[in-house]
Amino acid sequence: MNDPYGSATVLASERKRQYVLDTQKQITQYKKLSANTAAYNSKEYKDQLAISRSRMKEIADTLQDRYEARRKQSEQTFAKLDEDERREKSITNILAKSARSAMNAVGLSTRTKGKSGGSQSKEILGKQRRIYKVAGSRKEHIKYKGELIPVSDYKKLFKK
């Protein structure tokens, strides 16, 4: 993911770098103009140098403050995006669960214990019978005369 404030940060650092270069050029020009030590020791040169350094420090501090403000903004933006992603995933999970429960209510689910997704068959009273799972019940069910009934009820019917 791209930093939405990346260009502003690069621009600010580029300006800072350019100002530092310009200030360094000015300092070297001052040194070239003042070739002898008397000129370097003059009060005027020291004042100009101090002003340049203080101005450079002010600009550097300003740029640093701006950079920090942009960085905080981008962190807040990324935090909001992460929160939105988590919310979206939870909504998707809720929708998936409600769709599964709706399918179970209609009787479209064939999940049973021990199997994930498919159907299971068991031998009940000497016959291989398919086992179904009904929503809201932990009992195993089988189809008898077109209806799903619990296995225990089925066994009671035929043991009489």
Summary of the structure (lengths in Angstrom):
residues: 160
radius of gyration: 39.2
end to end distance: 69.8
largest distance: 124.0
contacts: 357
relative contact order: 0.07
helix: 66%
strand: 13%
